[in-house]
Amino acid sequence: MTKFKDEFVWGTAASSYQIEGGVKDNGRGDSVWDMFCRQPGWVRDSSDGRTACDHFNRYQEDVNMMSDLGIQAYRLSVAWTRILPQGKGQINQQGLDYYDRVVDALLEKGIDPWITLFHWDFPTALYDQGGWLNRDSADWFSDYAGLISEKFSGRVKNWFTINEPQCFLGLGHHTAQHAPGLKMSFEKVLQASHHALLAHGKAVQAIRANAKQPLNIGAAPVGLVTYPTSDDPKLVEAARRATFDIKNLDCFSNTWYADPMLKGVYPEDGLALFERYLPDIRTGDMETINQPLDMYAANIYSGGPLRLNDQGEPELVNLIGSGRTTMDWNVTPECLYWGPKFLYERYGLPIVVTENGLANCDWVHVNGEVEDPARIDYVRRHLLSLRQAANEGVDVAGYFYWSIMDNFEWDRGYQQRFGLLHVDFETQKRTPKSSAYWYRDVIDSQGDIL
């Protein structure tokens, strides 16, 4: 089969802090990323999200461009502090009104909004009260989730609670690469992680309690993939185990987050490895975290190849001279075959690739166009792998290219360009790249032209 199934969703994505700007407009409160960017030297190009892509003021233009490109769905995140400037308590009606306008603009163009409730911009006021280390954070987030779902669930059917806990906990609280810039003990990192998982579970309960129609709910963790370099059954099984094993004292695994959400338990290997650092897990916590979900969403950009060595034992391949993105990530399209396959086999839920894309060296050429054949090749190869997985029985429900436009790439500032739309950050002019027009044609053909 050369096409994806008829109901397959073709989308693109972005997040509030990375594109909106307007950090002090219409009552928005301070977030940990505002705080992080104020620290000299923490962002590589000394930039911040104060203006970003000015999507706060230009959302209608951006929605129109999505429509012109045939985008079917747009995954956006809501800025918690635009709704609740202090993270809890008084509601900022202007913030609700803003997302009201964005959702309406999308729907008017036939674009389905998919909402992510938390894409890393934690309220500074709540960080000052302990942040994710405070067990009350689960209730803070649940209250916020209930408020947003009460407002938008009549028009928005697809919801994600938290985005990439591996990153906002691991990079934000363990290695200090991201906001809030902490290097906590691993014991505290695991406690914060447990509270974030509780927040997920309570948010799912709140969303369903306030739902005005049947909803599809999930989370959007990083999809960490190890894949085999041959179909040798021993190697395939080794790659499967490596994809789900926990071997290091860090946050970068699939199962430490997904197993509690979907199985109601922490994985045994993680419990054994983390034994000295385990969080306070109270009666009923795992049941709260383990809420019924409708999809397994994963952000997958790259993978690690595994081979059998001369002794017949599996070992990771050191890719020398391979294709690499400007994020210094290997180009390994196999990750979108094996990742969805392994995740579907383990968890049994429809797979949505909520992020996949290429950071590239893009600029406006003398002819006024932005030609990015490397991005086209990257996405084509990954979609071919994803289609192969679908053809072999994996329930693949959708693909969201990251991202709709060049934006603020966290600690790397504006040096990395992931977008289908080139953004001149001085003038805010958007220029569709050649990949944008190619993606439009892919969507129009339901993947047939890959």
N, C-alpha and C positions, 0 to 999 in steps of 0.2 A: 504494500500500500504506500503510495507516494504522498498522500495527504494525511493530516491529522483528522481526528474525528470532528464531526460537524459542530459539536458543542465545545470544542477546545477554545480556550480563551487566549487571545493575543493582546498582551498589554505592555505597559512600560511603567516606570516607578520613579519616585523621588521621596525626599523626606523634608519635614518642615524646616529644620534649622539650616539645611543645606541649600535651600532655594528661596525661602520666603523673604528674608530680611525683615524690615519693619519691627525690629526687636523692642522698640519702645512705643510703637504705634497702637492706638486704640486700646490702651490698658494692658498690654501684654506684660507679664512679669518676667523676672530674671530666671535664667536656667543655668545649670552647671556648665553648659558649653559657653554661655556668655562669660561666666566666671573664668573658665579655663583660658579663653582667648585673651583675657585681660592680663594674663601672666606673660611677661616678656620671654620670648624664646621658646614657648611651648608649641606654637604653630610655626612650621618651617619658613613660610614667607611672611610671617608677622601679620597675617590677615585674620579676618573674623567673619561672622555671619550677619553683621549689622545691616548690610544691604544685600549681600549674596546675589541672587538673580532677580531681586525685586519682584518676585512672584506675588508678594502680598498686594502689589499695585497692578501687576501685569497678568494676573491669572486668566483674564478673559482672552488676551492675546495668545497665551500659552495653550489654553483649551482649544482655541480655534486652530492652532497649528497641529495639535494632536488629532483633531478631527480631519484636517486636510491629509494627514498621514494614515488615516484609516484605523487608528488605535481603537480597540474595542473596550479596553479597561485600563484604568489608571489607579495604581496603588499609591495613595498619599498618606502621610501621617499628620495627625492633629498635634499641634503644640499644646501640651498640657498647660503651660503658663499663659497661653493666650485665652484659655477658658477659665482657669482658676489661677490668678496671678500669684497667690500665695501657696498654690498646690492643693488647697482645701479651703472650705469656707465660702467667702463671697464669690459669686459667679460674675464673670465679665460678659455681659450681654453682647458687647461689640465683638468679642471673639467668636461667640456662637453665630452671630450674624455673618461674620466673614466666611466661616465654613459653610453656612447656609447658602451663601452666594456661590461658593466654589462648587458645591454639590449640585446645585441647580444648573450652573453653567455646563457642567459635565453631562448631566442628564439631558439637557436641551440639545446637546450635540450627539446624543446616542452613545456616550461613553459611560461605562459602568464604573462608579467609584468603589474602590476596595480600601477600607480604612484600617490603618495601623495606629493603635492607640499610643504606643510608646516606641519612639525611634531615638532614644538616648537623651532627649532634652529634659532631664529631671529638674523639677523646681528647686531653685537655690534655697528658698525659704524652708523647704522640707529637708534638704541636704543639711541645713544648719540644725535640724532636729534629729540628726542621725542618719538620714538617707535610708538606703537599703539595709543598713545595719539595725535600724529600728524596726521591730516586728510590726509596728503600726503601719509601716509602709504598704503592707498588703491591703489594709483597709483604706488608706489614702487612695491607692490606685483603683480599688474596687469602686469607691464612691465616684471617682472621675469616670470610670468606664460606664457606670450606670447612668450618669448624666449624659454622656455622649450618645449612648445607645438609645436612651429615651428620646433624644432629640432627632437622631438620624436613622434609626433602624427601619422606619417606614419607607425610606428611599434607598438605603444602603443595605445590601444583602450579605456582603462578604466582609469579614472582620478578622483582624489579627490583634492579639493582645500585645506581645512584646517582640521586638526585633533584635536578633543576634545577642542573646544573653552572654554568649562566650566573649563577645567584644566589650559590651558595656561593663561587664564584671571583670573579665580578665585584663583588658587593656585599660579600663578606667579605674579599677580598684586594686590591681595586683602589680602591674608593670608601669603605671602612670603615663602611658602613651596617650591616653584619651581622658576626657573629663570623667570624674572630677580631679584626676591627676594624683591618685593615691597609690602608695605601695604598702598595702595592708598585709598582715600576716595571713597565711593561707587559711588558718582557722576562721579568721574574720571574713575572708573572701567567700568561703563556703557558707558561712552564716548569712551573708548578704545574698548569695545565690539562692539559698533556701527561701528567704523572704521574697525574692523576685518570683520564684516558682509559686509560692503561696499567692502572690499578687496575681499571677496568671490565672490560677484556679478560681480565686474569688472574682476576678474580672469576668471570666466565662460565665459564672453564676449570675453576675449582675447584668451582663449583656442579655442572657436568655430571659431573665426575669423582666427586663424592660422591652423585649423584642415585640415589635408591632407586626412582624411577619416571620415565617420560618427563615432562620439565618444559617449561613455557613461560617463556622468559627475555627480558627487555628492559631498557631504562633508561627513565627518566622525565624527559626534558628539558623546559624551557619550550617551548611551541609559539608562536613569534612569527609572526603572520599579517598580511599585507597583502592586502586583498580589493578586487575591482573593484566600482564602483557601477553598472555596467551589464554586459550580456553582449557588448559590443563586443569582437571577438577581439583587437584590438590592446591594449585595456585589460586583458583577462584575462591575456594574455601578460606585460604589464608588471607586473601584480600578482604573477604567479608568479615572475618574476625578482626582484621586490622582496622576496618572502618568503624567497628563498634567497640573495640577494646579501649580501656583507659590505662595508660602506661606512665603518665607524667603527672607531677604535682602542679597542674595548671587547669585552666578553665576550658581548654580546647579539646572537647570531645563531643560526640553526638549524644551518647546515652545518659550522661549525668543530668541532662535537661529533658530529653525526650522520654526516657523510661518513666520517670515520675509522672509526667503529663499523661502518658498513654498506657502505662502498665501499673501505676500506683506504687512503684518501688524504686529505690535507687539501685543501680546495677551492682552486682556482687563484687566484681573486680574493683570498682571504684570504692565501695565500702571498705574493702580490704586494704587498698593502697592508701586511702585517706583516713585510716582508722584513728590516727592521733589527732586529726583535725576536724572531725565530724561536727556538724552544727547541732544545735538544740532542736530536735525533732519531737514535737509534742503529739499527744494523742489526737487523732483526727486530721493531722496535717496532710498525710499522704492521700487520704480520701478527698480532701479539699483540692489538692493539686490535680488529682486524677479525674478531671471532668471530661465528659464525652466531647470529642472533637470531630469535625467533618472533613478535614483535609490535613495532609502533612505538607507544610510549606518549607522550602529550604532555599537558602541563598548559596549557590554553587558557582564558583568561578574557575577552580582549578582542582587538580587531584595529584596524588602521589602514586607513581607506577611501581608495581611489585613484580619481581621475577624470581625464578629458581636459580640458585647459584650452582657451582660445580658439584656440590655435595647434595644437591636436590632440596636445599632448604630455601625458604622464601627470604628475599632481601629487597629493600627499597633501591630503586635505580637512581643513580646520580645523573640527572639530565644535564649533560654538558653541551653547550652551544644550541640548546633548543630555543624555540620561539618563546619570547617573554614579553609581557606587557610592561608599560611604564610604571606599574606598581611592583615590578620585579617578580611577577607571578608567572609560572610556567603555563604555556598554552597546551592544555591536555584535554581535547574534546571528549575523550573517553569518559570523563567524569560525569557527563550528562547522560550516559548510558548506564554505567555501573552504579552511580549514586542513587538515582531514582529506583533502579532495580533492587538494590539492597534495602533501601528504606521501605519500599512497598512490601517486600518479602517479610520484613521484620514487624512493621506496624499495620499493614493492611488497609491504609487509607489512601484515597486519591492523592496523587502528588502534584503540587503546584510549585514550579520553579519561580520563586518570587524575586530573585535577582540573578542575573548572569550578564556579563558584558565585558568590555575591553576599555582600559585606560590607554590612550594613544597620544601620539604627538600630532595634534590637529591645529591647523591655522587656516585663515581665509587666503586662498591663492589669488594670484594677480587677476584671474578671470572672475573673481568674486565668489567662487565656489569653494567648498571644503570637501576635498576628495580624501576618503579614508578606506581604501580597499582592504587594509588589514582588518578593520572592524567587520567588514562584510564577510571576509573569509573566516574570521573567528566565530561569528554568530552562525554562519552557514554550517560549519563543522560541528558546532555544539548542537544545533537543531537537528542535524542528521543523526547524531547519536541519540538525542531524545526521542526522535521519531522511531528509531530502531527499537528502543525500549518499549515504546507504545505498541509497535507492531508485534512484539513478543509477549504482550499480555500485561504490561505494567499500565495501570490506570493513571495516565498522565492527563491532568485536567487543564493545565495552562502554563504559559511562559510569559514572564514579565522582564523585558530588557531593562537593565540598569545602565543609564538612566535616561529620562526624557531629555535632559539638557545638562551641559557642563555645569558643575556647581562646586560648592565648598566641600572639599574632600578631607574633612576633619583635621587631624594634626598635620596633614600635607598641604593644607590651604587650597589655593586655586591652581596648583601645579599639575594636577591630574585631570584629564578630560575624558569622562565616560559617556558624554551625551550623544544622542542622536541629533540634537540641535547644538550648534556652536554658539557660545555666548561670549560677546565682547564685554568684559566686565567694566570697561570704562563707559561705553555708550549703552549697554544692555541690549544691543541689537542681537537678535536670534537669526542664525543662518542654518537651514537644514543641511546636514551633511549628505554625502552620496549614500551613506548607510541608511539614512532616514527614508529616502525614496525607495531603496532596495527593500527595506523592511515593510514599507507600504505594499509593495508588490507581492512579497511573501504572504502577508496577511490576506491580500485579495485572492491569492491562489490557494489559501488554506495550507500553505507549505508545499504545494506541488512543484514550485519552481526551484526548490533547493538543489 
